[in-house]
C-alpha cells in the first residue's frame, strides 16, 4: 500500500498500523473462540481468568495504538496540505461509505475502552461482546482502506460505488464456515491444550513425588522417582 501513489494509501504509517492491528485483531479472535471452548471442554483450571484478564489488557493497549494510528492518519492527511489526500479522507468520513468508517472507529477504538474497568475484564459476556466488535471493526478497516480508496481514483471516469454481489457474499460466509469447521475438527482430533506445557503441572511430574510413600519394609530407604526409572530400564 505505502508504495502506491493512490491517495489514502501513500502513507508511511501503514507498517506499524498493520502490526498493531494484527495483534489487536488476533487477540480478539482468540478470545472469541477460546471462551466458548473453555466452557464446553471444562478448561477453567488451565485457562484461568488471569489469562483472560491479561489478554483483555493487551486488546486495550493495541486498540489504543490502533486508534492513535487512525488519528495520526487523519492529521498527516490534513497537515500535509495535499488536496487529493485530504479529499480522500473527507470521502471516507462524509462520503457514501461514512457508515463503514463509523463502524470501524466505534468497534476498534471505542469498544475496547471498557477494559479500563476491572469488572469488564472479569465478565466473560462483556469480553465476548467486545471481542466480536473488534472482529467486525477489523473487517471494516480492510473495507474502508480498499473500497473507499478504489471508489475514488485519479480519473473521474473510474469513480464508482461498490456493492457486493451474491457470489462475494456467499464466499465471505463460506470462509467463516470453513474456518469454524476446521477449528471444530482440530478440537475433535487433536489436543486443544499443549500437553508439553501442562504435563509439568501434574504432581506425578515431580521426580520426588513418590519418595515419601509408605513401603512394606519400613527399614527401606526412600528412593527418588528418577532412580526407580533408571533401575527399571536396566
ROBADO-913771 format. One record per residue: residue in three letters; x, z, y of N, C-alpha, C in turn. Coordinates in steps of 0.001 Angstrom, whole numbers. Layout:
BEGIN
+------+---------+---------+---------+---------+---------+---------+---------+---------+---------+
| rest |     npx |     npz |     npy |    capx |    capz |    capy |     cpx |     cpz |     cpy |
+------+---------+---------+---------+---------+---------+---------+---------+---------+---------+
|  ALA |       X |       Z |       Y |       X |       Z |       Y |       X |       Z |       Y |
...
+------+---------+---------+---------+---------+---------+---------+---------+---------+---------+
//
This chain:
BEGIN
+------+---------+---------+---------+---------+---------+---------+---------+---------+---------+
| rest |     npx |     npz |     npy |    capx |    capz |    capy |     cpx |     cpz |     cpy |
+------+---------+---------+---------+---------+---------+---------+---------+---------+---------+
|  UNK |     821 |       0 |   -1200 |       0 |       0 |       0 |     866 |       0 |    1266 |
|  UNK |    1860 |     875 |    1304 |    2630 |    1058 |    2531 |    3432 |    -184 |    2906 |
|  UNK |    3712 |   -1053 |    1939 |    4470 |   -2269 |    2247 |    3577 |   -3372 |    2794 |
|  UNK |    2275 |   -3140 |    2813 |    1352 |   -4149 |    3312 |    1248 |   -4070 |    4831 |
|  UNK |     900 |   -5200 |    5450 |     692 |   -5222 |    6898 |    -789 |   -5126 |    7240 |
|  UNK |   -1620 |   -4855 |    6244 |   -3058 |   -4741 |    6472 |   -3343 |   -3430 |    7200 |
|  UNK |   -4095 |   -3450 |    8298 |   -4430 |   -2197 |    8999 |   -5154 |   -1222 |    8074 |
|  UNK |   -4705 |      20 |    8094 |   -5258 |    1030 |    7198 |   -4381 |    1296 |    5996 |
|  UNK |   -3530 |     337 |    5662 |   -2602 |     509 |    4539 |   -1159 |     646 |    5009 |
|  UNK |    -863 |     121 |    6179 |     521 |      89 |    6655 |     881 |    1444 |    7268 |
|  UNK |    1154 |    2415 |    6402 |    1476 |    3766 |    6868 |    2427 |    4424 |    5884 |
|  UNK |    3328 |    5237 |    6398 |    4332 |    5883 |    5544 |    3869 |    7220 |    4991 |
|  UNK |    2654 |    7642 |    5306 |    2182 |    8935 |    4819 |    1627 |    8838 |    3406 |
|  UNK |    1477 |    7623 |    2888 |     866 |    7458 |    1573 |    1620 |    8148 |     433 |
|  UNK |    2968 |    8088 |     353 |    3641 |    8730 |    -794 |    3325 |   10217 |    -951 |
|  UNK |    3566 |   11082 |      61 |    3196 |   12493 |    -131 |    1690 |   12695 |    -234 |
|  UNK |     951 |   11855 |     439 |    -512 |   11877 |     405 |    -995 |   11694 |   -1038 |
|  UNK |    -454 |   10696 |   -1743 |    -880 |   10417 |   -3110 |    -372 |   11470 |   -4094 |
|  UNK |     833 |   11994 |   -3866 |    1361 |   13028 |   -4768 |     504 |   14287 |   -4693 |
|  UNK |     217 |   14735 |   -3472 |    -637 |   15917 |   -3312 |   -2028 |   15651 |   -3867 |
|  UNK |   -2545 |   14442 |   -3649 |   -3863 |   14101 |   -4170 |   -3899 |   14064 |   -5684 |
|  UNK |   -2802 |   13622 |   -6311 |   -2748 |   13581 |   -7774 |   -2783 |   14991 |   -8358 |
|  UNK |   -2017 |   15904 |   -7769 |   -2039 |   17298 |   -8235 |   -3411 |   17910 |   -7992 |
|  UNK |   -3952 |   17648 |   -6826 |   -5260 |   18166 |   -6425 |   -6351 |   17707 |   -7391 |
|  UNK |   -6454 |   16398 |   -7585 |   -7477 |   15868 |   -8481 |   -7221 |   16217 |   -9935 |
|  UNK |   -5942 |   16284 |  -10319 |   -5616 |   16621 |  -11705 |   -6042 |   18027 |  -12079 |
|  UNK |   -5767 |   18985 |  -11216 |   -6176 |   20365 |  -11497 |   -7697 |   20487 |  -11532 |
|  UNK |   -8373 |   19763 |  -10650 |   -9839 |   19814 |  -10648 |  -10406 |   19248 |  -11945 |
|  UNK |   -9834 |   18143 |  -12427 |  -10317 |   17560 |  -13676 |  -10035 |   18473 |  -14865 |
|  UNK |   -8857 |   19100 |  -14871 |   -8529 |   20023 |  -15965 |   -9525 |   21176 |  -16000 |
|  UNK |   -9842 |   21737 |  -14841 |  -10820 |   22826 |  -14797 |  -12197 |   22346 |  -15248 |
|  UNK |  -12553 |   21121 |  -14887 |  -13872 |   20591 |  -15238 |  -14066 |   20516 |  -16745 |
|  UNK |  -13023 |   20138 |  -17477 |  -13160 |   20022 |  -18937 |  -12697 |   21283 |  -19661 |
|  UNK |  -11865 |   22096 |  -18998 |  -11332 |   23283 |  -19661 |  -12350 |   24419 |  -19718 |
|  UNK |  -13108 |   24607 |  -18652 |  -14049 |   25729 |  -18618 |  -15121 |   25594 |  -19699 |
|  UNK |  -15768 |   24420 |  -19871 |  -16718 |   24308 |  -20999 |  -16043 |   24461 |  -22358 |
|  UNK |  -14842 |   23878 |  -22531 |  -14139 |   24009 |  -23810 |  -13769 |   25465 |  -24079 |
|  UNK |  -13390 |   26177 |  -23045 |  -13050 |   27603 |  -23181 |  -14246 |   28400 |  -23672 |
|  UNK |  -15430 |   28062 |  -23166 |  -16645 |   28774 |  -23570 |  -17079 |   28388 |  -24985 |
|  UNK |  -17057 |   27090 |  -25292 |  -17544 |   26617 |  -26590 |  -16653 |   27095 |  -27734 |
|  UNK |  -15338 |   27061 |  -27531 |  -14401 |   27409 |  -28594 |  -13954 |   28869 |  -28545 |
|  UNK |  -14489 |   29651 |  -27630 |  -14146 |   31068 |  -27565 |  -12683 |   31326 |  -27262 |
|  UNK |  -12164 |   30666 |  -26252 |  -10739 |   30770 |  -25920 |  -10483 |   31723 |  -24755 |
|  UNK |  -11407 |   32661 |  -24542 |  -11279 |   33545 |  -23382 |  -10016 |   34406 |  -23429 |
|  UNK |   -9538 |   34725 |  -24637 |   -8336 |   35555 |  -24743 |   -7058 |   34756 |  -24503 |
|  UNK |   -7136 |   33437 |  -24661 |   -5961 |   32590 |  -24463 |   -5947 |   31963 |  -23075 |
|  UNK |   -7114 |   31524 |  -22608 |   -7250 |   31003 |  -21243 |   -7990 |   32070 |  -20445 |
|  UNK |   -7249 |   32901 |  -19772 |   -7835 |   34057 |  -19103 |   -8286 |   33700 |  -17690 |
|  UNK |   -9006 |   34622 |  -17075 |   -9442 |   34422 |  -15697 |   -8250 |   34382 |  -14739 |
|  UNK |   -7138 |   34986 |  -15139 |   -5936 |   34913 |  -14307 |   -5441 |   33477 |  -14211 |
|  UNK |   -5474 |   32761 |  -15342 |   -5082 |   31351 |  -15325 |   -6001 |   30546 |  -14404 |
|  UNK |   -7302 |   30768 |  -14545 |   -8268 |   30017 |  -13744 |   -8131 |   30363 |  -12265 |
|  UNK |   -7884 |   31629 |  -11968 |   -7692 |   32051 |  -10578 |   -6478 |   31352 |   -9961 |
|  UNK |   -5387 |   31275 |  -10712 |   -4187 |   30603 |  -10197 |   -4427 |   29108 |   -9994 |
|  UNK |   -5188 |   28495 |  -10893 |   -5494 |   27069 |  -10735 |   -6365 |   26829 |   -9506 |
|  UNK |   -7293 |   27752 |   -9249 |   -8127 |   27626 |   -8049 |   -7274 |   27740 |   -6785 |
|  UNK |   -6267 |   28597 |   -6815 |   -5374 |   28729 |   -5658 |   -4585 |   27439 |   -5427 |
|  UNK |   -4161 |   26795 |   -6514 |   -3425 |   25533 |   -6368 |   -4339 |   24452 |   -5803 |
|  UNK |   -5600 |   24437 |   -6235 |   -6556 |   23478 |   -5673 |   -6742 |   23736 |   -4179 |
|  UNK |   -6817 |   25001 |   -3796 |   -6941 |   25337 |   -2374 |   -5721 |   24846 |   -1595 |
|  UNK |   -4527 |   25084 |   -2136 |   -3298 |   24667 |   -1454 |   -3216 |   23152 |   -1326 |
|  UNK |   -3368 |   22449 |   -2444 |   -3241 |   20990 |   -2405 |   -4395 |   20350 |   -1635 |
|  UNK |   -5583 |   20961 |   -1682 |   -6701 |   20444 |    -893 |   -6433 |   20547 |     598 |
|  UNK |   -5784 |   21631 |     998 |   -5419 |   21786 |    2405 |   -4361 |   20760 |    2807 |
|  UNK |   -3413 |   20493 |    1897 |   -2396 |   19468 |    2176 |   -3047 |   18092 |    2308 |
|  UNK |   -3982 |   17789 |    1424 |   -4685 |   16503 |    1494 |   -5481 |   16398 |    2794 |
|  UNK |   -6142 |   17490 |    3193 |   -6871 |   17488 |    4455 |   -5949 |   17255 |    5641 |
|  UNK |   -4772 |   17870 |    5598 |   -3775 |   17645 |    6657 |   -3349 |   16177 |    6689 |
|  UNK |   -3187 |   15577 |    5505 |   -2805 |   14159 |    5444 |   -3898 |   13275 |    6037 |
|  UNK |   -5160 |   13601 |    5757 |   -6259 |   12831 |    6348 |   -6208 |   12887 |    7875 |
|  UNK |   -6011 |   14095 |    8413 |   -5988 |   14249 |    9864 |   -4770 |   13564 |   10480 |
|  UNK |   -3619 |   13669 |    9809 |   -2420 |   13007 |   10326 |   -2572 |   11492 |   10287 |
|  UNK |   -3276 |   11000 |    9279 |   -3532 |    9565 |    9189 |   -4328 |    9092 |   10407 |
|  UNK |   -5342 |    9869 |   10774 |   -6123 |    9534 |   11964 |   -5284 |    9653 |   13235 |
|  UNK |   -4496 |   10727 |   13320 |   -3680 |   10953 |   14510 |   -2681 |    9817 |   14716 |
|  UNK |   -1989 |    9428 |   13643 |    -989 |    8364 |   13751 |   -1646 |    7048 |   14154 |
|  UNK |   -2836 |    6777 |   13603 |   -3519 |    5524 |   13925 |   -3861 |    5446 |   15406 |
|  UNK |   -4362 |    6542 |   15976 |   -4780 |    6510 |   17379 |   -3610 |    6758 |   18333 |
|  UNK |   -2622 |    7531 |   17899 |   -1461 |    7792 |   18756 |    -559 |    6567 |   18861 |
|  UNK |    -581 |    5724 |   17829 |     290 |    4545 |   17829 |    -102 |    3540 |   18907 |
|  UNK |   -1363 |    3528 |   19280 |   -1822 |    2564 |   20266 |   -2066 |    1182 |   19696 |
|  UNK |   -1901 |    1031 |   18370 |   -2138 |    -268 |   17730 |   -3643 |    -514 |   17643 |
|  UNK |   -4097 |   -1559 |   18275 |   -5534 |   -1821 |   18372 |   -6155 |   -2012 |   16989 |
|  UNK |   -5487 |   -2803 |   16159 |   -6061 |   -3118 |   14854 |   -6097 |   -1886 |   13947 |
|  UNK |   -5070 |   -1040 |   14063 |   -5045 |     187 |   13260 |   -6166 |    1129 |   13695 |
|  UNK |   -6360 |    1258 |   14995 |   -7429 |    2119 |   15497 |   -8798 |    1594 |   15074 |
|  UNK |   -8978 |     284 |   15156 |  -10267 |    -293 |   14766 |  -10540 |     -97 |   13276 |
|  UNK |   -9478 |    -145 |   12456 |   -9660 |      52 |   11017 |  -10210 |    1443 |   10726 |
|  UNK |   -9702 |    2454 |   11427 |  -10174 |    3815 |   11177 |  -11522 |    4076 |   11850 |
|  UNK |  -11774 |    3412 |   12967 |  -13111 |    3510 |   13558 |  -14154 |    2934 |   12605 |
|  UNK |  -13770 |    1841 |   11930 |  -14680 |    1220 |   10969 |  -14934 |    2151 |    9790 |
|  UNK |  -13887 |    2876 |    9357 |  -14067 |    3821 |    8253 |  -15032 |    4944 |    8632 |
|  UNK |  -14883 |    5442 |    9852 |  -15647 |    6625 |   10253 |  -17073 |    6270 |   10670 |
|  UNK |  -17231 |    5197 |   11435 |  -18536 |    4877 |   12017 |  -19114 |    3560 |   11526 |
|  UNK |  -18448 |    2892 |   10594 |  -18942 |    1616 |   10089 |  -19997 |    1796 |    9013 |
|  UNK |  -20313 |     736 |    8294 |  -21352 |     817 |    7253 |  -20973 |    1712 |    6074 |
|  UNK |  -19688 |    2078 |    5975 |  -19256 |    2958 |    4883 |  -18993 |    4383 |    5370 |
|  UNK |  -19646 |    4771 |    6460 |  -19436 |    6116 |    7001 |  -19788 |    7187 |    5981 |
|  UNK |  -20778 |    6914 |    5131 |  -21214 |    7896 |    4139 |  -20122 |    8161 |    3106 |
|  UNK |  -19335 |    7132 |    2776 |  -18240 |    7325 |    1820 |  -17139 |    8177 |    2444 |
|  UNK |  -16840 |    7926 |    3719 |  -15815 |    8723 |    4404 |  -16275 |   10171 |    4544 |
|  UNK |  -17552 |   10373 |    4851 |  -18089 |   11727 |    4969 |  -18041 |   12449 |    3624 |
|  UNK |  -18376 |   11747 |    2547 |  -18321 |   12354 |    1214 |  -16889 |   12726 |     848 |
|  UNK |  -15936 |   11862 |    1181 |  -14531 |   12144 |     893 |  -14053 |   13388 |    1631 |
|  UNK |  -14339 |   13475 |    2920 |  -13892 |   14619 |    3711 |  -14589 |   15904 |    3270 |
|  UNK |  -15878 |   15822 |    2988 |  -16627 |   17022 |    2601 |  -16159 |   17561 |    1254 |
|  UNK |  -16009 |   16669 |     277 |  -15659 |   17110 |   -1077 |  -14197 |   17528 |   -1194 |
|  UNK |  -13301 |   16808 |    -529 |  -11870 |   17069 |    -702 |  -11314 |   18109 |     257 |
|  UNK |  -11909 |   18242 |    1417 |  -11352 |   19146 |    2430 |  -12187 |   20415 |    2573 |
|  UNK |  -13493 |   20274 |    2651 |  -14340 |   21436 |    2927 |  -14640 |   22262 |    1675 |
|  UNK |  -14985 |   21604 |     569 |  -15422 |   22364 |    -611 |  -14347 |   23307 |   -1162 |
|  UNK |  -13038 |   22932 |   -1214 |  -12049 |   23880 |   -1755 |  -11826 |   25112 |    -888 |
|  UNK |  -12299 |   25094 |     364 |  -12035 |   26228 |    1250 |  -12761 |   27499 |     806 |
|  UNK |  -13746 |   27360 |     -79 |  -14428 |   28566 |    -573 |  -13490 |   29413 |   -1421 |
|  UNK |  -12389 |   28829 |   -1902 |  -11449 |   29579 |   -2734 |  -10608 |   30562 |   -1932 |
|  UNK |  -10794 |   30606 |    -613 |  -10169 |   31682 |     158 |  -10772 |   33030 |    -234 |
|  UNK |  -11983 |   33012 |    -770 |  -12675 |   34242 |   -1157 |  -12449 |   34504 |   -2645 |
|  UNK |  -12020 |   35708 |   -2960 |  -11663 |   36032 |   -4342 |  -12856 |   35929 |   -5274 |
|  UNK |  -14041 |   36326 |   -4795 |  -15206 |   36293 |   -5679 |  -15549 |   34866 |   -6083 |
|  UNK |  -15214 |   33896 |   -5237 |  -15441 |   32493 |   -5604 |  -14463 |   32044 |   -6682 |
|  UNK |  -13236 |   32575 |   -6640 |  -12249 |   32219 |   -7662 |  -12523 |   32921 |   -8981 |
|  UNK |  -13406 |   33904 |   -8976 |  -13746 |   34628 |  -10199 |  -15098 |   34216 |  -10762 |
|  UNK |  -15807 |   33347 |  -10060 |  -17116 |   32877 |  -10509 |  -16954 |   31485 |  -11114 |
|  UNK |  -17180 |   31367 |  -12427 |  -16952 |   30092 |  -13107 |  -17909 |   29002 |  -12635 |
|  UNK |  -19118 |   29385 |  -12246 |  -20062 |   28386 |  -11752 |  -19579 |   27787 |  -10436 |
|  UNK |  -19077 |   28636 |   -9554 |  -18545 |   28139 |   -8275 |  -17338 |   27239 |   -8524 |
|  UNK |  -16462 |   27653 |   -9431 |  -15268 |   26860 |   -9730 |  -15654 |   25505 |  -10309 |
|  UNK |  -16651 |   25481 |  -11196 |  -17092 |   24214 |  -11779 |  -17678 |   23290 |  -10713 |
|  UNK |  -18488 |   23844 |   -9822 |  -19105 |   23025 |   -8772 |  -18043 |   22446 |   -7850 |
|  UNK |  -17088 |   23285 |   -7434 |  -16027 |   22801 |   -6546 |  -15170 |   21755 |   -7255 |
|  UNK |  -14852 |   21989 |   -8522 |  -14029 |   21033 |   -9271 |  -14721 |   19681 |   -9381 |
|  UNK |  -16016 |   19692 |   -9636 |  -16743 |   18430 |   -9734 |  -16863 |   17757 |   -8368 |
|  UNK |  -16985 |   18553 |   -7313 |  -16979 |   17972 |   -5961 |  -15646 |   17290 |   -5677 |
|  UNK |  -14556 |   17913 |   -6100 |  -13236 |   17315 |   -5890 |  -13109 |   16012 |   -6679 |
|  UNK |  -13619 |   15995 |   -7913 |  -13585 |   14757 |   -8697 |  -14323 |   13632 |   -7976 |
|  UNK |  -15489 |   13958 |   -7435 |  -16262 |   12962 |   -6685 |  -15508 |   12548 |   -5423 |
|  UNK |  -14943 |   13534 |   -4724 |  -14222 |   13240 |   -3490 |  -13005 |   12364 |   -3710 |
|  UNK |  -12281 |   12587 |   -4813 |  -11110 |   11760 |   -5085 |  -11512 |   10333 |   -5435 |
|  UNK |  -12664 |   10172 |   -6076 |  -13148 |    8814 |   -6334 |  -13493 |    8121 |   -5014 |
|  UNK |  -14137 |    8849 |   -4115 |  -14479 |    8262 |   -2820 |  -13231 |    7986 |   -1984 |
|  UNK |  -12168 |    8757 |   -2201 |  -10929 |    8472 |   -1474 |  -10420 |    7076 |   -1819 |
|  UNK |  -10408 |    6756 |   -3110 |   -9981 |    5412 |   -3522 |  -10930 |    4349 |   -2979 |
|  UNK |  -12212 |    4665 |   -2998 |  -13204 |    3721 |   -2481 |  -12962 |    3450 |   -1000 |
|  UNK |  -12725 |    4514 |    -241 |  -12507 |    4361 |    1204 |  -11232 |    3570 |    1478 |
|  UNK |  -10160 |    3894 |     763 |   -8883 |    3221 |    1013 |   -8973 |    1730 |     697 |
|  UNK |   -9591 |    1386 |    -415 |   -9587 |      -8 |    -869 |  -10726 |    -816 |    -240 |
|  UNK |  -11949 |    -328 |    -387 |  -13105 |   -1140 |       4 |  -13202 |   -1300 |    1514 |
|  UNK |  -13090 |    -193 |    2249 |  -13260 |    -310 |    3702 |  -12152 |   -1137 |    4343 |
|  UNK |  -10966 |   -1137 |    3721 |   -9868 |   -1939 |    4270 |  -10071 |   -3421 |    3980 |
|  UNK |  -10429 |   -3741 |    2741 |  -10624 |   -5147 |    2383 |  -11874 |   -5739 |    3028 |
|  UNK |  -12813 |   -4878 |    3430 |  -14035 |   -5382 |    4063 |  -13782 |   -5907 |    5468 |
|  UNK |  -12672 |   -5468 |    6099 |  -12334 |   -5937 |    7449 |  -10864 |   -6323 |    7490 |
|  UNK |  -10577 |   -7537 |    7052 |   -9212 |   -8047 |    7084 |   -8945 |   -8706 |    8441 |
|  UNK |   -7851 |   -9464 |    8519 |   -7469 |  -10064 |    9793 |   -8469 |  -11113 |   10263 |
|  UNK |   -8938 |  -11957 |    9356 |   -9797 |  -13071 |    9741 |  -11266 |  -12666 |    9685 |
|  UNK |  -12023 |  -12874 |   10754 |  -13456 |  -12544 |   10727 |  -14208 |  -13278 |    9622 |
|  UNK |  -13697 |  -14433 |    9217 |  -14355 |  -15162 |    8141 |  -14284 |  -14446 |    6809 |
|  UNK |  -13339 |  -13501 |    6678 |  -13199 |  -12737 |    5436 |  -13999 |  -11439 |    5455 |
|  UNK |  -14640 |  -11138 |    6566 |  -15371 |   -9877 |    6655 |  -16583 |   -9921 |    5738 |
|  UNK |  -16814 |   -8828 |    5065 |  -17920 |   -8771 |    4113 |  -18336 |   -7318 |    3905 |
|  UNK |  -19475 |   -7122 |    3290 |  -19946 |   -5791 |    2903 |  -20035 |   -5752 |    1390 |
|  UNK |  -19298 |   -4838 |     808 |  -19201 |   -4779 |    -656 |  -20360 |   -3989 |   -1247 |
|  UNK |  -20885 |   -4491 |   -2353 |  -21862 |   -3747 |   -3151 |  -21544 |   -4015 |   -4614 |
|  UNK |  -21460 |   -2973 |   -5440 |  -21052 |   -3161 |   -6839 |  -22099 |   -3919 |   -7643 |
|  UNK |  -21621 |   -4718 |   -8567 |  -22519 |   -5443 |   -9463 |  -22894 |   -4556 |  -10644 |
|  UNK |  -23846 |   -5012 |  -11428 |  -24255 |   -4250 |  -12603 |  -23134 |   -4092 |  -13608 |
|  UNK |  -22325 |   -5132 |  -13764 |  -21195 |   -5068 |  -14696 |  -20191 |   -4009 |  -14244 |
|  UNK |  -19924 |   -3961 |  -12948 |  -18975 |   -2968 |  -12427 |  -19495 |   -1551 |  -12634 |
|  UNK |  -20777 |   -1342 |  -12398 |  -21338 |      -3 |  -12587 |  -21312 |     407 |  -14055 |
|  UNK |  -21627 |    -529 |  -14952 |  -21589 |    -208 |  -16382 |  -20158 |      47 |  -16852 |
|  UNK |  -19207 |    -701 |  -16290 |  -17801 |    -464 |  -16631 |  -17364 |     924 |  -16184 |
|  UNK |  -17796 |    1313 |  -14990 |  -17454 |    2643 |  -14476 |  -18031 |    3742 |  -15370 |
|  UNK |  -19306 |    3618 |  -15717 |  -19932 |    4612 |  -16595 |  -19276 |    4595 |  -17973 |
|  UNK |  -18921 |    3401 |  -18444 |  -18285 |    3295 |  -19755 |  -16930 |    3970 |  -19815 |
|  UNK |  -16164 |    3907 |  -18718 |  -14862 |    4583 |  -18715 |  -15029 |    6096 |  -18824 |
|  UNK |  -16067 |    6630 |  -18183 |  -16332 |    8070 |  -18300 |  -16700 |    8415 |  -19739 |
|  UNK |  -17565 |    7588 |  -20343 |  -17940 |    7822 |  -21731 |  -16760 |    7715 |  -22679 |
|  UNK |  -15880 |    6743 |  -22449 |  -14695 |    6586 |  -23289 |  -13785 |    7806 |  -23186 |
|  UNK |  -13585 |    8291 |  -21966 |  -12738 |    9471 |  -21788 |  -13322 |   10682 |  -22509 |
|  UNK |  -14622 |   10918 |  -22345 |  -15243 |   12073 |  -22989 |  -15201 |   11943 |  -24508 |
|  UNK |  -15395 |   10726 |  -25025 |  -15340 |   10525 |  -26473 |  -13946 |   10834 |  -27011 |
|  UNK |  -12914 |   10337 |  -26346 |  -11545 |   10599 |  -26788 |  -11198 |   12080 |  -26667 |
|  UNK |  -11683 |   12721 |  -25604 |  -11412 |   14148 |  -25423 |  -12071 |   14973 |  -26522 |
|  UNK |  -13307 |   14655 |  -26877 |  -14003 |   15383 |  -27937 |  -13353 |   15131 |  -29299 |
|  UNK |  -12880 |   13915 |  -29534 |  -12159 |   13638 |  -30780 |  -10857 |   14438 |  -30842 |
|  UNK |  -10195 |   14562 |  -29710 |   -8972 |   15372 |  -29655 |   -9272 |   16827 |  -30016 |
|  UNK |  -10341 |   17383 |  -29441 |  -10705 |   18765 |  -29751 |  -11109 |   18929 |  -31212 |
|  UNK |  -11666 |   17876 |  -31786 |  -12151 |   17968 |  -33167 |  -11018 |   17930 |  -34181 |
|  UNK |   -9999 |   17132 |  -33943 |   -8991 |   16892 |  -34973 |   -7613 |   17463 |  -34647 |
|  UNK |   -7367 |   17882 |  -33424 |   -6061 |   18401 |  -33043 |   -6216 |   19775 |  -32398 |
|  UNK |   -5183 |   20611 |  -32454 |   -5276 |   21935 |  -31818 |   -5423 |   21795 |  -30301 |
|  UNK |   -6447 |   22418 |  -29752 |   -6642 |   22334 |  -28302 |   -5726 |   23293 |  -27553 |
|  UNK |   -5120 |   24239 |  -28269 |   -4126 |   25143 |  -27687 |   -2806 |   24908 |  -28406 |
|  UNK |   -1740 |   24775 |  -27660 |    -424 |   24531 |  -28235 |     -12 |   25709 |  -29122 |
|  UNK |     126 |   25455 |  -30425 |     446 |   26529 |  -31366 |    1800 |   27150 |  -31043 |
|  UNK |    2761 |   26327 |  -30643 |    4103 |   26837 |  -30358 |    4098 |   27847 |  -29213 |
|  UNK |    3102 |   27756 |  -28318 |    3060 |   28660 |  -27177 |    2325 |   29958 |  -27475 |
|  UNK |    1473 |   29955 |  -28491 |     673 |   31153 |  -28756 |    1102 |   31898 |  -30013 |
|  UNK |    1922 |   31289 |  -30859 |    2287 |   31982 |  -32098 |    3108 |   33238 |  -31822 |
|  UNK |    3845 |   33233 |  -30718 |    4656 |   34410 |  -30394 |    3808 |   35555 |  -29856 |
|  UNK |    2527 |   35301 |  -29574 |    1647 |   36383 |  -29135 |    1105 |   37187 |  -30305 |
|  UNK |    1282 |   36705 |  -31525 |     788 |   37419 |  -32699 |    1726 |   38565 |  -33053 |
|  UNK |    1191 |   39683 |  -33501 |    2062 |   40807 |  -33878 |    3042 |   40432 |  -34980 |
|  UNK |    2606 |   39548 |  -35886 |    3465 |   39175 |  -37002 |    4706 |   38409 |  -36567 |
|  UNK |    4734 |   37910 |  -35333 |    5903 |   37167 |  -34875 |    7078 |   38076 |  -34543 |
|  UNK |    6814 |   39372 |  -34415 |    7889 |   40326 |  -34148 |    8743 |   40474 |  -35404 |
|  UNK |   10061 |   40264 |  -35316 |   10913 |   40388 |  -36511 |   10844 |   41766 |  -37151 |
|  UNK |   10502 |   42778 |  -36372 |   10458 |   44145 |  -36884 |    9023 |   44622 |  -37092 |
|  UNK |    8109 |   43673 |  -37257 |    6696 |   44026 |  -37368 |    6425 |   44959 |  -38539 |
|  UNK |    7009 |   44667 |  -39721 |    6694 |   45451 |  -40917 |    7792 |   46440 |  -41273 |
|  UNK |    8668 |   46773 |  -40325 |    9739 |   47724 |  -40631 |    9202 |   49119 |  -40915 |
|  UNK |    8102 |   49484 |  -40259 |    7595 |   50850 |  -40369 |    6430 |   50970 |  -41338 |
|  UNK |    6197 |   49937 |  -42146 |    5125 |   50033 |  -43129 |    5482 |   51059 |  -44200 |
|  UNK |    4447 |   51626 |  -44802 |    4679 |   52597 |  -45870 |    5208 |   51891 |  -47115 |
|  UNK |    6145 |   52536 |  -47788 |    6733 |   51989 |  -49006 |    6420 |   52930 |  -50164 |
|  UNK |    6320 |   52334 |  -51357 |    6087 |   53169 |  -52542 |    7234 |   54144 |  -52755 |
|  UNK |    8433 |   53675 |  -52518 |    9615 |   54525 |  -52652 |    9931 |   55091 |  -51273 |
|  UNK |    9609 |   56382 |  -51075 |    9794 |   56970 |  -49753 |   11261 |   57098 |  -49385 |
|  UNK |   12126 |   56924 |  -50369 |   13544 |   57000 |  -50055 |   14118 |   55667 |  -49636 |
|  UNK |   13288 |   54605 |  -49699 |   13785 |   53279 |  -49340 |   13990 |   53184 |  -47834 |
|  UNK |   14973 |   52431 |  -47479 |   15275 |   52230 |  -46066 |   14469 |   51031 |  -45557 |
|  UNK |   13856 |   51193 |  -44378 |   13081 |   50091 |  -43796 |   13989 |   48897 |  -43545 |
|  UNK |   13499 |   47746 |  -43913 |   14294 |   46530 |  -43809 |   13650 |   45585 |  -42806 |
|  UNK |   14440 |   44986 |  -41946 |   13903 |   44081 |  -40926 |   13248 |   42872 |  -41574 |
|  UNK |   12242 |   42343 |  -40902 |   11476 |   41226 |  -41461 |   12356 |   40015 |  -41702 |
|  UNK |   13245 |   39728 |  -40769 |   14065 |   38528 |  -40942 |   15037 |   38694 |  -42103 |
|  UNK |   15439 |   39963 |  -42424 |   16306 |   40187 |  -43573 |   15554 |   39942 |  -44872 |
|  UNK |   14271 |   40302 |  -44887 |   13459 |   40033 |  -46068 |   13321 |   38534 |  -46295 |
|  UNK |   13168 |   37794 |  -45204 |   13051 |   36345 |  -45337 |   14338 |   35750 |  -45889 |
|  UNK |   15479 |   36279 |  -45435 |   16753 |   35785 |  -45944 |   16911 |   36105 |  -47423 |
|  UNK |   16495 |   37317 |  -47796 |   16630 |   37723 |  -49190 |   15729 |   36896 |  -50101 |
|  UNK |   14526 |   36604 |  -49627 |   13592 |   35843 |  -50451 |   14003 |   34386 |  -50590 |
|  UNK |   14798 |   33892 |  -49652 |   15208 |   32490 |  -49706 |   16394 |   32269 |  -50638 |
|  UNK |   17064 |   33347 |  -51060 |   18231 |   33202 |  -51939 |   17791 |   33019 |  -53384 |
+------+---------+---------+---------+---------+---------+---------+---------+---------+---------+
//
